[in-house]
Amino acid sequence: MYLHPLIASVPQEERAAFVQRIELRSYRRNEVVLGADDWTDRVYCVATGLLRVVVQGSEDSGDVTTDFIRQDDLFLNAAPIEERYQPGAMLIAALPTSLYLVPTLELRALCERHPAVTMGLLEVVMKRTTVLRRQIRQISSASSERLISRILHELTVLAPGTGGGYDKRITQSVIASYSGLSRMQVNKTMRDLERRGLVRRDEHGVYVPPHFASSDFQELAPGESSPPSPPANPPGEVDPSFFSELFEAPKSGKPCKG
């Protein structure tokens, strides 16, 4: 569920006013966007790049990546109409990332006037919960090779490279954090996959075969079973059409300030 379907039923004039209260902000790779104990009054929508949702693990396991927030998707609290909230997890830019920061008060007012928006937000929360449950099941039952293979394919959708595959700036440490495996296990498994010709890498990205998707780690949307086309803009740069298409903003396309 992306943000634009959430407000598709809202009258155009009201949508335009809503857009004017949104702030666009950019973050460097590995920069912390939001701390687990920080208070915020914003919902975070990814314009470009990729966010990691990170919780603190044990001393041995370190940080654990529970989810990724991809382009056009959003991060919000489980109770999305609260004025302020603590996320309970860190948001970290996995790649150079630009975000639209949506004031929760404005979103709450929209929910009060339009029940369809509320239902859409609840779907976002339910979807994220379902993904987390599938991840836990897969981590507890799959072999390390199958788990890593599935994650590598998932990354071709979450962080596509310029010529297929996934962005090489996604490190093995991030993969280890997401898989629940050690960095050493990830390195050993990926080296073995490379030796067998199942994984290859170059200066543009890391490439994996489509059959790596054959598990229920996370269902992909239709048409995502193979690596997507190269992105139109380099990571960290906002496509001007994104803003107008997402919210039907004025044709000038200038970033809005909160």
C-alpha positions in Angstrom: 0.0 0.0 0.0 1.7 3.2 -1.2 0.9 6.7 -0.1 -0.9 7.9 -3.2 -3.7 5.3 -3.1 -4.3 6.4 0.5 -5.4 9.8 -0.6 -6.9 8.9 -4.0 -10.4 9.6 -2.7 -9.6 13.0 -1.2 -10.8 16.0 -3.3 -8.0 17.6 -5.4 -8.1 20.9 -3.6 -7.8 19.2 -0.3 -4.9 17.1 -1.5 -3.1 20.2 -2.8 -3.4 21.9 0.7 -2.1 18.7 2.3 1.0 18.7 0.1 2.0 22.2 1.1 2.6 21.0 4.7 5.0 18.2 3.7 8.8 18.6 4.0 11.4 17.0 1.8 14.7 16.0 3.5 17.8 14.0 2.4 20.0 11.7 4.3 23.5 10.1 3.7 24.0 6.4 3.6 24.2 5.0 7.1 22.8 8.2 8.6 20.4 7.7 11.4 17.0 9.2 10.4 15.2 8.5 13.7 16.3 7.0 17.0 14.3 4.3 18.7 13.6 6.6 21.7 13.2 9.8 19.8 9.8 11.5 19.7 8.5 12.4 16.3 5.4 14.0 14.9 6.0 12.8 11.3 5.2 9.9 9.1 8.1 9.0 6.8 7.6 8.3 3.1 10.6 7.3 1.0 11.0 9.4 -2.2 14.3 7.8 -3.3 16.7 5.3 -1.6 16.1 2.8 1.1 15.6 2.8 4.9 16.4 0.1 7.4 14.2 -0.5 10.4 16.7 -1.5 13.1 16.2 -2.8 16.7 18.8 -3.4 19.3 19.7 -7.1 19.7 21.9 -8.8 22.2 25.5 -8.0 22.7 26.4 -11.0 20.6 24.0 -10.4 17.7 24.3 -6.6 17.6 21.7 -4.6 15.7 18.9 -6.5 13.9 17.3 -5.2 10.7 13.6 -6.1 10.9 12.4 -4.5 7.7 13.3 -2.3 4.8 11.2 0.7 3.7 11.6 1.0 0.0 10.9 3.8 -2.5 7.2 5.1 -2.4 6.5 3.2 0.8 6.1 4.7 4.3 7.0 4.2 7.9 4.5 5.1 10.6 3.7 4.0 14.1 1.3 1.1 14.8 -1.2 3.8 16.0 -0.8 6.1 13.0 -3.2 8.8 14.2 -1.3 9.7 17.4 0.0 13.2 17.4 3.5 12.2 18.6 5.1 8.8 19.0 8.3 6.9 19.7 9.1 4.4 17.0 10.7 1.7 19.2 13.2 1.1 16.4 15.8 3.1 14.6 15.4 4.3 11.0 18.7 4.2 9.2 19.4 5.2 5.6 20.7 2.0 3.9 21.4 4.1 0.8 21.4 7.8 0.1 17.8 8.5 0.8 15.3 11.4 0.3 12.2 11.4 2.5 8.8 13.2 2.6 8.0 14.0 6.2 4.2 14.1 6.6 2.9 15.8 9.8 0.9 13.3 11.8 -1.6 16.1 12.8 -2.4 16.7 9.1 -2.7 13.0 8.5 -4.9 12.5 11.5 -7.2 15.3 10.3 -7.3 13.7 6.9 -8.3 10.3 8.5 -11.1 12.0 10.5 -12.6 13.4 7.3 -12.0 10.4 5.1 -12.3 6.9 6.7 -10.8 5.3 3.5 -7.5 6.9 4.5 -7.6 5.4 7.9 -8.3 1.9 6.5 -5.4 2.3 4.1 -3.0 3.2 6.9 -4.2 0.2 8.9 -3.4 -2.0 5.9 0.1 -0.6 5.8 0.6 -1.6 9.5 -0.9 -5.1 9.0 1.2 -5.7 5.9 4.4 -4.9 7.8 3.4 -7.2 10.7 2.7 -10.0 8.2 6.1 -9.5 6.6 7.8 -9.6 10.0 6.1 -12.9 10.9 7.2 -14.4 7.6 10.8 -13.3 8.2 10.8 -14.8 11.7 9.5 -18.1 10.3 12.0 -18.2 7.6 14.9 -17.4 9.8 13.9 -20.2 12.2 13.4 -22.8 9.6 15.5 -22.2 6.4 19.0 -23.2 5.8 21.6 -20.4 5.7 22.0 -20.8 1.9 18.3 -20.7 1.2 17.8 -17.7 3.5 20.6 -15.7 2.0 19.6 -16.6 -1.5 16.1 -15.3 -0.9 17.4 -12.1 0.7 19.8 -11.4 -2.2 16.8 -11.7 -4.6 14.7 -9.5 -2.4 17.4 -6.8 -2.5 17.1 -6.7 -6.3 13.6 -5.3 -5.7 14.4 -3.2 -2.7 17.7 -1.7 -3.9 18.0 -2.3 -7.7 21.4 -1.8 -9.3 21.9 0.2 -12.5 22.1 -2.9 -14.7 20.0 -5.4 -12.8 20.9 -7.1 -9.5 21.1 -5.1 -6.4 23.2 -2.0 -5.3 26.6 -3.2 -4.2 26.5 -0.6 -1.4 24.3 -3.0 0.5 26.9 -4.6 2.6 27.3 -8.1 4.0 26.9 -6.7 7.4 23.4 -5.4 6.5 22.5 -8.8 5.0 23.7 -10.5 8.3 21.6 -8.1 10.3 18.6 -8.9 8.3 19.1 -12.6 8.1 19.9 -13.3 11.7 23.2 -14.9 10.7 26.7 -13.9 11.5 28.8 -11.8 9.2 31.1 -14.7 8.8 28.3 -17.1 7.8 27.0 -14.6 5.2 30.5 -14.1 3.7 31.1 -17.9 3.5 27.8 -18.6 1.9 28.1 -15.8 -0.6 31.6 -16.9 -1.6 30.3 -20.4 -2.1 27.5 -19.1 -4.3 30.0 -17.1 -6.3 32.3 -20.1 -6.7 29.3 -22.1 -8.1 28.5 -19.3 -10.5 25.2 -18.4 -8.8 26.3 -15.0 -7.7 28.4 -12.5 -9.6 29.4 -8.9 -8.9 31.0 -6.0 -10.8 31.4 -2.3 -10.2 27.7 -1.7 -10.7 26.1 -4.3 -8.5 25.6 -7.9 -7.3 23.6 -10.3 -9.6 21.6 -13.3 -8.7 19.4 -15.7 -10.7 15.5 -15.4 -10.6 15.1 -18.8 -8.9 16.5 -17.4 -5.7 13.0 -16.0 -5.2 11.5 -19.4 -4.7 10.5 -19.2 -1.0 7.8 -17.6 1.1 10.3 -15.3 2.9 8.3 -12.3 1.6 5.7 -12.4 -1.2 6.7 -10.1 -4.1 4.1 -8.0 -5.9 3.2 -9.2 -9.5 5.9 -8.4 -12.0 8.7 -8.4 -9.4 9.9 -12.0 -9.9 12.8 -10.7 -12.0 15.2 -7.8 -11.5 13.6 -4.5 -12.4 14.7 -2.0 -15.1 17.5 0.4 -14.2 16.2 3.4 -12.2 15.8 6.6 -14.0 17.6 8.7 -11.4 20.8 8.0 -9.4 20.3 7.1 -5.8 19.6 10.2 -3.6 18.1 12.3 -6.5 14.4 12.9 -6.6 12.6 12.4 -9.8 10.5 15.6 -10.3 7.5 13.6 -11.5 7.4 11.7 -8.2 6.1 14.6 -6.2 3.4 15.6 -8.8 2.3 12.0 -9.4 2.2 11.0 -5.8 0.2 13.9 -4.5 -0.9 15.8 -7.6 1.0 18.8 -6.6 1.1 22.0 -8.7 3.0 21.7 -12.0 6.0 23.7 -10.7 7.2 20.5 -8.9 9.1 22.6 -6.3 9.8 20.8 -3.0 7.4 21.7 -0.2 8.6 22.8 3.1 7.0 21.8 6.4 
